[in-house]
Amino acid sequence: MANGIYYLPLEKVSQTFFGEIGIIFGFYNKNAGKRGGAMRFLKLTGTKAICFLILTIILSAGLLLMSCPENVNGEIEPSSNKPVITITTQPVDTSVTYGSISGNLSVAAVVSPAATLTYQWYSNSINSNSGGSAIGGQTGSSFMIPTTLAVNTYCYYVVVSSAGADSVTSRVAKVTVNSSLQQYTITLNLNGGTGTTPADLKVNVGNSVILPDNSSFSRTESTFAGWCISPLGEGNTYQASSSLIPTKDMILYARWVSVPLNITVTSAGGFPRISWTMVPNTSVTGYILYRNGNPLATVTSPYTDIEQPLSSSYQVQAFAYFTYANTGNLVTIYSPLSSPVKY
């Protein structure tokens, strides 16, 4: 029951009090939770008294029905004037372009009974309208999107308040900032490997990107041999750490080889001789010899004599040309480099 005047039940509304006609009433204090002070008597005389008696007779006879809220003591509950806020238009998601960001988010709300509305906008790192951070100075029904946002997606919401009313929170509005340049995406697939998959590569049109190595993933009894456009190892293969200029969105699959090179050192005519084998060896077209990490020569013989200082480090890589029936393209596939051998 709120603060205000309460009255006795209808059957006690009109009565004679010390021979006079009037209304008995009192006051109720909500904060104290009880009636305040003594009952009062309002004396009615003359025409007012006669009219009130006639009204009492009609009510008592049930000729006039009256509906009113009563509490358990038969007291009339005063009506509440607490304001209620209603959001009529929610802020909506929007997309903007990096470098030319403009526009705003807005909300529309009403309060009944009429009163002054206040607003506070919030930003959030997640898609939630709670737990965000209040944005300084953003206390109007509209919020200007910051022009300094980077390419990403941002979440905002607004809390609408009014004196004496319960605050109301809007839905989350997402602002997506897109790049001003067209981009291609290279998605990397471990193709049976285990570990951490490298993140997708975003490349602006016409630009190059360096392909990652397999330092974060591996496959049992297999050696990583670069990235291929087919999960079967068919088609173009790109070596780790090589540069690629994409012309469309791509999926590259890790290419695995399960037969490593074996490299040995012998002596021939007083010079070191490196020999290597690859099983099976029938498809190998040639070999590339590396010295200290740099390509030295391309040979077709599975051995070569070295006339270099003894401190050099050598590695070998086999390669082969294949024509795939499903594409008809001649492609080159490389084996992984052998372990380095020093002289």
Contacts in CASP RR format, 6 or more apart in sequence:
PFRMAT RR
TARGET T0000
AUTHOR 0000-0000-0000
METHOD contacts of the structure
MODEL  1
MANGIYYLPLEKVSQTFFGEIGIIFGFYNKNAGKRGGAMRFLKLTGTKAI
CFLILTIILSAGLLLMSCPENVNGEIEPSSNKPVITITTQPVDTSVTYGS
ISGNLSVAAVVSPAATLTYQWYSNSINSNSGGSAIGGQTGSSFMIPTTLA
VNTYCYYVVVSSAGADSVTSRVAKVTVNSSLQQYTITLNLNGGTGTTPAD
LKVNVGNSVILPDNSSFSRTESTFAGWCISPLGEGNTYQASSSLIPTKDM
ILYARWVSVPLNITVTSAGGFPRISWTMVPNTSVTGYILYRNGNPLATVT
SPYTDIEQPLSSSYQVQAFAYFTYANTGNLVTIYSPLSSPVKY
1 28 0 8 1.000
1 30 0 8 1.000
1 71 0 8 1.000
1 75 0 8 1.000
1 77 0 8 1.000
1 78 0 8 1.000
2 28 0 8 1.000
2 30 0 8 1.000
2 77 0 8 1.000
2 78 0 8 1.000
2 80 0 8 1.000
3 28 0 8 1.000
3 29 0 8 1.000
3 30 0 8 1.000
3 31 0 8 1.000
3 78 0 8 1.000
4 27 0 8 1.000
4 28 0 8 1.000
4 78 0 8 1.000
5 25 0 8 1.000
5 26 0 8 1.000
5 27 0 8 1.000
5 28 0 8 1.000
5 78 0 8 1.000
6 25 0 8 1.000
6 26 0 8 1.000
6 27 0 8 1.000
6 28 0 8 1.000
6 35 0 8 1.000
6 75 0 8 1.000
6 76 0 8 1.000
6 78 0 8 1.000
7 13 0 8 1.000
7 23 0 8 1.000
7 24 0 8 1.000
7 25 0 8 1.000
7 26 0 8 1.000
7 75 0 8 1.000
7 76 0 8 1.000
8 24 0 8 1.000
8 25 0 8 1.000
8 74 0 8 1.000
8 75 0 8 1.000
9 70 0 8 1.000
9 74 0 8 1.000
10 59 0 8 1.000
10 66 0 8 1.000
11 60 0 8 1.000
12 24 0 8 1.000
13 23 0 8 1.000
13 56 0 8 1.000
13 59 0 8 1.000
14 21 0 8 1.000
14 22 0 8 1.000
14 23 0 8 1.000
14 52 0 8 1.000
14 53 0 8 1.000
14 55 0 8 1.000
14 56 0 8 1.000
15 22 0 8 1.000
15 24 0 8 1.000
17 24 0 8 1.000
17 41 0 8 1.000
20 43 0 8 1.000
20 45 0 8 1.000
21 43 0 8 1.000
21 44 0 8 1.000
21 45 0 8 1.000
21 49 0 8 1.000
21 52 0 8 1.000
21 53 0 8 1.000
22 41 0 8 1.000
22 42 0 8 1.000
22 43 0 8 1.000
22 44 0 8 1.000
22 49 0 8 1.000
22 52 0 8 1.000
23 41 0 8 1.000
23 42 0 8 1.000
23 44 0 8 1.000
23 52 0 8 1.000
24 39 0 8 1.000
24 40 0 8 1.000
24 41 0 8 1.000
24 42 0 8 1.000
25 39 0 8 1.000
25 40 0 8 1.000
25 42 0 8 1.000
26 35 0 8 1.000
26 36 0 8 1.000
26 37 0 8 1.000
26 38 0 8 1.000
26 39 0 8 1.000
26 40 0 8 1.000
27 35 0 8 1.000
27 36 0 8 1.000
27 37 0 8 1.000
28 34 0 8 1.000
28 35 0 8 1.000
28 36 0 8 1.000
28 75 0 8 1.000
28 78 0 8 1.000
29 35 0 8 1.000
29 36 0 8 1.000
44 52 0 8 1.000
55 64 0 8 1.000
58 64 0 8 1.000
59 66 0 8 1.000
68 76 0 8 1.000
69 76 0 8 1.000
69 77 0 8 1.000
70 76 0 8 1.000
70 77 0 8 1.000
71 77 0 8 1.000
81 113 0 8 1.000
82 164 0 8 1.000
82 165 0 8 1.000
83 111 0 8 1.000
83 112 0 8 1.000
83 113 0 8 1.000
83 115 0 8 1.000
83 162 0 8 1.000
83 163 0 8 1.000
83 164 0 8 1.000
83 165 0 8 1.000
84 111 0 8 1.000
84 112 0 8 1.000
84 165 0 8 1.000
84 166 0 8 1.000
85 109 0 8 1.000
85 110 0 8 1.000
85 111 0 8 1.000
85 117 0 8 1.000
85 160 0 8 1.000
85 161 0 8 1.000
85 162 0 8 1.000
85 165 0 8 1.000
85 166 0 8 1.000
85 167 0 8 1.000
85 168 0 8 1.000
86 109 0 8 1.000
86 110 0 8 1.000
86 111 0 8 1.000
86 112 0 8 1.000
86 168 0 8 1.000
87 107 0 8 1.000
87 108 0 8 1.000
87 109 0 8 1.000
87 160 0 8 1.000
87 168 0 8 1.000
87 170 0 8 1.000
88 108 0 8 1.000
88 109 0 8 1.000
88 110 0 8 1.000
89 106 0 8 1.000
89 107 0 8 1.000
89 108 0 8 1.000
89 109 0 8 1.000
90 107 0 8 1.000
90 170 0 8 1.000
90 171 0 8 1.000
90 173 0 8 1.000
91 105 0 8 1.000
91 106 0 8 1.000
91 107 0 8 1.000
91 143 0 8 1.000
91 156 0 8 1.000
91 157 0 8 1.000
91 158 0 8 1.000
91 170 0 8 1.000
91 171 0 8 1.000
91 173 0 8 1.000
92 105 0 8 1.000
92 173 0 8 1.000
93 173 0 8 1.000
93 174 0 8 1.000
93 175 0 8 1.000
93 176 0 8 1.000
94 103 0 8 1.000
94 105 0 8 1.000
94 145 0 8 1.000
94 173 0 8 1.000
94 174 0 8 1.000
94 175 0 8 1.000
94 176 0 8 1.000
95 175 0 8 1.000
95 176 0 8 1.000
95 177 0 8 1.000
95 178 0 8 1.000
96 102 0 8 1.000
96 103 0 8 1.000
96 145 0 8 1.000
96 149 0 8 1.000
96 175 0 8 1.000
96 176 0 8 1.000
96 177 0 8 1.000
96 178 0 8 1.000
97 177 0 8 1.000
97 178 0 8 1.000
97 179 0 8 1.000
97 180 0 8 1.000
98 149 0 8 1.000
98 150 0 8 1.000
98 151 0 8 1.000
98 177 0 8 1.000
98 178 0 8 1.000
98 179 0 8 1.000
98 180 0 8 1.000
99 147 0 8 1.000
99 180 0 8 1.000
100 180 0 8 1.000
101 145 0 8 1.000
101 146 0 8 1.000
101 147 0 8 1.000
101 148 0 8 1.000
101 149 0 8 1.000
101 177 0 8 1.000
102 145 0 8 1.000
102 147 0 8 1.000
103 144 0 8 1.000
103 145 0 8 1.000
104 142 0 8 1.000
104 143 0 8 1.000
104 144 0 8 1.000
104 145 0 8 1.000
105 121 0 8 1.000
105 142 0 8 1.000
105 143 0 8 1.000
105 145 0 8 1.000
105 156 0 8 1.000
105 158 0 8 1.000
105 173 0 8 1.000
105 175 0 8 1.000
106 141 0 8 1.000
106 142 0 8 1.000
106 143 0 8 1.000
107 119 0 8 1.000
107 141 0 8 1.000
107 142 0 8 1.000
107 158 0 8 1.000
107 160 0 8 1.000
107 170 0 8 1.000
108 141 0 8 1.000
109 117 0 8 1.000
109 141 0 8 1.000
109 160 0 8 1.000
109 168 0 8 1.000
111 117 0 8 1.000
111 162 0 8 1.000
111 165 0 8 1.000
115 162 0 8 1.000
115 163 0 8 1.000
115 165 0 8 1.000
116 162 0 8 1.000
116 163 0 8 1.000
117 141 0 8 1.000
117 160 0 8 1.000
117 161 0 8 1.000
117 162 0 8 1.000
118 139 0 8 1.000
118 160 0 8 1.000
118 161 0 8 1.000
118 162 0 8 1.000
119 138 0 8 1.000
119 139 0 8 1.000
119 140 0 8 1.000
119 141 0 8 1.000
119 158 0 8 1.000
119 159 0 8 1.000
119 160 0 8 1.000
119 161 0 8 1.000
120 134 0 8 1.000
120 135 0 8 1.000
120 138 0 8 1.000
120 139 0 8 1.000
120 158 0 8 1.000
120 159 0 8 1.000
120 161 0 8 1.000
121 134 0 8 1.000
121 135 0 8 1.000
121 138 0 8 1.000
121 139 0 8 1.000
121 140 0 8 1.000
121 143 0 8 1.000
121 156 0 8 1.000
121 157 0 8 1.000
121 158 0 8 1.000
122 129 0 8 1.000
122 131 0 8 1.000
122 132 0 8 1.000
122 133 0 8 1.000
122 134 0 8 1.000
122 135 0 8 1.000
122 156 0 8 1.000
122 157 0 8 1.000
122 158 0 8 1.000
122 159 0 8 1.000
123 132 0 8 1.000
123 133 0 8 1.000
123 135 0 8 1.000
123 154 0 8 1.000
123 155 0 8 1.000
123 156 0 8 1.000
124 131 0 8 1.000
124 132 0 8 1.000
124 133 0 8 1.000
124 155 0 8 1.000
124 156 0 8 1.000
124 157 0 8 1.000
124 172 0 8 1.000
125 132 0 8 1.000
125 155 0 8 1.000
126 155 0 8 1.000
127 155 0 8 1.000
127 172 0 8 1.000
127 174 0 8 1.000
128 155 0 8 1.000
128 172 0 8 1.000
129 157 0 8 1.000
129 169 0 8 1.000
129 170 0 8 1.000
129 171 0 8 1.000
129 172 0 8 1.000
130 169 0 8 1.000
132 157 0 8 1.000
135 143 0 8 1.000
135 156 0 8 1.000
143 156 0 8 1.000
143 158 0 8 1.000
145 175 0 8 1.000
149 175 0 8 1.000
149 177 0 8 1.000
150 177 0 8 1.000
151 177 0 8 1.000
151 178 0 8 1.000
151 179 0 8 1.000
152 176 0 8 1.000
152 177 0 8 1.000
153 174 0 8 1.000
153 175 0 8 1.000
153 176 0 8 1.000
153 177 0 8 1.000
154 174 0 8 1.000
154 175 0 8 1.000
154 176 0 8 1.000
154 177 0 8 1.000
155 172 0 8 1.000
155 173 0 8 1.000
155 174 0 8 1.000
155 175 0 8 1.000
156 172 0 8 1.000
156 173 0 8 1.000
156 174 0 8 1.000
156 175 0 8 1.000
157 169 0 8 1.000
157 170 0 8 1.000
157 171 0 8 1.000
157 172 0 8 1.000
157 173 0 8 1.000
158 169 0 8 1.000
158 170 0 8 1.000
159 167 0 8 1.000
159 168 0 8 1.000
159 169 0 8 1.000
159 170 0 8 1.000
160 167 0 8 1.000
160 168 0 8 1.000
160 169 0 8 1.000
160 170 0 8 1.000
161 167 0 8 1.000
161 168 0 8 1.000
179 204 0 8 1.000
181 204 0 8 1.000
181 205 0 8 1.000
182 204 0 8 1.000
182 205 0 8 1.000
183 202 0 8 1.000
183 203 0 8 1.000
183 204 0 8 1.000
183 205 0 8 1.000
184 202 0 8 1.000
184 203 0 8 1.000
184 205 0 8 1.000
184 246 0 8 1.000
184 247 0 8 1.000
184 248 0 8 1.000
184 249 0 8 1.000
184 250 0 8 1.000
185 200 0 8 1.000
185 201 0 8 1.000
185 202 0 8 1.000
185 203 0 8 1.000
185 249 0 8 1.000
185 250 0 8 1.000
186 200 0 8 1.000
186 201 0 8 1.000
186 203 0 8 1.000
186 209 0 8 1.000
186 244 0 8 1.000
186 246 0 8 1.000
186 249 0 8 1.000
186 250 0 8 1.000
186 251 0 8 1.000
186 252 0 8 1.000
187 200 0 8 1.000
187 249 0 8 1.000
187 250 0 8 1.000
187 251 0 8 1.000
187 252 0 8 1.000
188 197 0 8 1.000
188 198 0 8 1.000
188 200 0 8 1.000
188 201 0 8 1.000
188 212 0 8 1.000
188 227 0 8 1.000
188 251 0 8 1.000
188 252 0 8 1.000
188 254 0 8 1.000
189 197 0 8 1.000
189 231 0 8 1.000
189 251 0 8 1.000
189 252 0 8 1.000
189 253 0 8 1.000
189 254 0 8 1.000
190 197 0 8 1.000
190 217 0 8 1.000
190 219 0 8 1.000
190 254 0 8 1.000
191 231 0 8 1.000
191 253 0 8 1.000
191 254 0 8 1.000
191 255 0 8 1.000
191 256 0 8 1.000
192 219 0 8 1.000
192 254 0 8 1.000
192 256 0 8 1.000
193 217 0 8 1.000
193 218 0 8 1.000
193 219 0 8 1.000
193 254 0 8 1.000
193 256 0 8 1.000
194 217 0 8 1.000
194 218 0 8 1.000
194 219 0 8 1.000
195 216 0 8 1.000
195 217 0 8 1.000
195 218 0 8 1.000
196 216 0 8 1.000
196 217 0 8 1.000
197 216 0 8 1.000
197 217 0 8 1.000
198 212 0 8 1.000
198 216 0 8 1.000
201 209 0 8 1.000
201 211 0 8 1.000
203 209 0 8 1.000
203 245 0 8 1.000
203 246 0 8 1.000
206 245 0 8 1.000
207 245 0 8 1.000
208 243 0 8 1.000
208 244 0 8 1.000
208 245 0 8 1.000
209 243 0 8 1.000
209 244 0 8 1.000
209 245 0 8 1.000
209 246 0 8 1.000
210 241 0 8 1.000
210 242 0 8 1.000
210 243 0 8 1.000
210 244 0 8 1.000
211 226 0 8 1.000
211 227 0 8 1.000
211 238 0 8 1.000
211 239 0 8 1.000
211 240 0 8 1.000
211 241 0 8 1.000
211 242 0 8 1.000
211 243 0 8 1.000
211 244 0 8 1.000
211 252 0 8 1.000
212 240 0 8 1.000
212 241 0 8 1.000
213 224 0 8 1.000
213 240 0 8 1.000
213 241 0 8 1.000
214 224 0 8 1.000
214 226 0 8 1.000
214 240 0 8 1.000
214 254 0 8 1.000
217 254 0 8 1.000
218 224 0 8 1.000
219 254 0 8 1.000
219 256 0 8 1.000
221 258 0 8 1.000
222 256 0 8 1.000
222 257 0 8 1.000
222 258 0 8 1.000
223 256 0 8 1.000
223 257 0 8 1.000
223 258 0 8 1.000
223 260 0 8 1.000
223 335 0 8 1.000
223 336 0 8 1.000
224 240 0 8 1.000
224 254 0 8 1.000
224 255 0 8 1.000
224 256 0 8 1.000
224 336 0 8 1.000
225 237 0 8 1.000
225 255 0 8 1.000
225 256 0 8 1.000
225 257 0 8 1.000
225 333 0 8 1.000
225 334 0 8 1.000
225 335 0 8 1.000
225 336 0 8 1.000
226 237 0 8 1.000
226 238 0 8 1.000
226 239 0 8 1.000
226 240 0 8 1.000
226 254 0 8 1.000
226 255 0 8 1.000
227 237 0 8 1.000
227 238 0 8 1.000
227 239 0 8 1.000
227 240 0 8 1.000
227 252 0 8 1.000
227 253 0 8 1.000
227 254 0 8 1.000
227 255 0 8 1.000
228 234 0 8 1.000
228 235 0 8 1.000
228 236 0 8 1.000
228 237 0 8 1.000
228 238 0 8 1.000
228 252 0 8 1.000
228 253 0 8 1.000
228 254 0 8 1.000
228 255 0 8 1.000
229 235 0 8 1.000
229 236 0 8 1.000
229 237 0 8 1.000
229 250 0 8 1.000
229 251 0 8 1.000
229 252 0 8 1.000
229 253 0 8 1.000
230 253 0 8 1.000
231 253 0 8 1.000
233 253 0 8 1.000
233 255 0 8 1.000
233 333 0 8 1.000
234 324 0 8 1.000
234 326 0 8 1.000
234 327 0 8 1.000
234 331 0 8 1.000
235 324 0 8 1.000
235 327 0 8 1.000
235 329 0 8 1.000
235 331 0 8 1.000
236 331 0 8 1.000
237 255 0 8 1.000
237 331 0 8 1.000
237 332 0 8 1.000
237 333 0 8 1.000
237 334 0 8 1.000
238 244 0 8 1.000
238 252 0 8 1.000
239 334 0 8 1.000
255 333 0 8 1.000
257 335 0 8 1.000
257 336 0 8 1.000
259 278 0 8 1.000
259 279 0 8 1.000
259 280 0 8 1.000
259 335 0 8 1.000
260 335 0 8 1.000
260 336 0 8 1.000
260 338 0 8 1.000
261 276 0 8 1.000
261 277 0 8 1.000
261 278 0 8 1.000
261 316 0 8 1.000
261 317 0 8 1.000
261 318 0 8 1.000
261 335 0 8 1.000
261 336 0 8 1.000
261 337 0 8 1.000
261 338 0 8 1.000
262 276 0 8 1.000
262 277 0 8 1.000
262 278 0 8 1.000
262 338 0 8 1.000
263 274 0 8 1.000
263 275 0 8 1.000
263 276 0 8 1.000
263 314 0 8 1.000
263 315 0 8 1.000
263 316 0 8 1.000
263 338 0 8 1.000
263 339 0 8 1.000
263 341 0 8 1.000
264 274 0 8 1.000
264 275 0 8 1.000
264 276 0 8 1.000
265 272 0 8 1.000
265 273 0 8 1.000
265 274 0 8 1.000
265 341 0 8 1.000
265 343 0 8 1.000
266 272 0 8 1.000
266 273 0 8 1.000
266 275 0 8 1.000
267 273 0 8 1.000
268 305 0 8 1.000
269 305 0 8 1.000
271 305 0 8 1.000
271 306 0 8 1.000
271 307 0 8 1.000
272 305 0 8 1.000
272 306 0 8 1.000
272 308 0 8 1.000
272 310 0 8 1.000
272 343 0 8 1.000
273 303 0 8 1.000
273 304 0 8 1.000
273 305 0 8 1.000
273 306 0 8 1.000
274 289 0 8 1.000
274 303 0 8 1.000
274 304 0 8 1.000
274 306 0 8 1.000
274 314 0 8 1.000
274 316 0 8 1.000
274 341 0 8 1.000
275 302 0 8 1.000
275 303 0 8 1.000
276 287 0 8 1.000
276 302 0 8 1.000
276 303 0 8 1.000
276 316 0 8 1.000
276 318 0 8 1.000
276 338 0 8 1.000
277 302 0 8 1.000
278 284 0 8 1.000
278 318 0 8 1.000
278 335 0 8 1.000
281 302 0 8 1.000
283 320 0 8 1.000
283 322 0 8 1.000
284 318 0 8 1.000
284 319 0 8 1.000
284 320 0 8 1.000
285 300 0 8 1.000
285 319 0 8 1.000
285 320 0 8 1.000
285 321 0 8 1.000
286 298 0 8 1.000
286 299 0 8 1.000
286 300 0 8 1.000
286 318 0 8 1.000
286 319 0 8 1.000
286 320 0 8 1.000
287 298 0 8 1.000
287 299 0 8 1.000
287 300 0 8 1.000
287 301 0 8 1.000
287 302 0 8 1.000
287 316 0 8 1.000
287 317 0 8 1.000
287 318 0 8 1.000
287 319 0 8 1.000
288 295 0 8 1.000
288 297 0 8 1.000
288 298 0 8 1.000
288 316 0 8 1.000
288 317 0 8 1.000
288 318 0 8 1.000
288 319 0 8 1.000
289 295 0 8 1.000
289 296 0 8 1.000
289 297 0 8 1.000
289 298 0 8 1.000
289 299 0 8 1.000
289 304 0 8 1.000
289 314 0 8 1.000
289 315 0 8 1.000
289 316 0 8 1.000
290 296 0 8 1.000
290 314 0 8 1.000
290 315 0 8 1.000
290 316 0 8 1.000
290 317 0 8 1.000
290 337 0 8 1.000
291 308 0 8 1.000
291 312 0 8 1.000
291 313 0 8 1.000
291 314 0 8 1.000
292 312 0 8 1.000
292 313 0 8 1.000
293 313 0 8 1.000
293 315 0 8 1.000
293 340 0 8 1.000
296 314 0 8 1.000
297 304 0 8 1.000
306 312 0 8 1.000
306 314 0 8 1.000
306 343 0 8 1.000
308 343 0 8 1.000
309 343 0 8 1.000
310 342 0 8 1.000
310 343 0 8 1.000
311 342 0 8 1.000
311 343 0 8 1.000
312 342 0 8 1.000
312 343 0 8 1.000
313 340 0 8 1.000
313 341 0 8 1.000
313 342 0 8 1.000
314 340 0 8 1.000
314 341 0 8 1.000
314 342 0 8 1.000
314 343 0 8 1.000
315 337 0 8 1.000
315 338 0 8 1.000
315 339 0 8 1.000
315 340 0 8 1.000
315 341 0 8 1.000
316 337 0 8 1.000
316 338 0 8 1.000
317 334 0 8 1.000
317 335 0 8 1.000
317 336 0 8 1.000
317 337 0 8 1.000
317 338 0 8 1.000
318 334 0 8 1.000
318 335 0 8 1.000
319 332 0 8 1.000
319 333 0 8 1.000
319 334 0 8 1.000
319 335 0 8 1.000
320 332 0 8 1.000
320 333 0 8 1.000
321 330 0 8 1.000
321 331 0 8 1.000
321 332 0 8 1.000
322 330 0 8 1.000
322 331 0 8 1.000
322 333 0 8 1.000
323 329 0 8 1.000
323 330 0 8 1.000
323 331 0 8 1.000
324 331 0 8 1.000
END
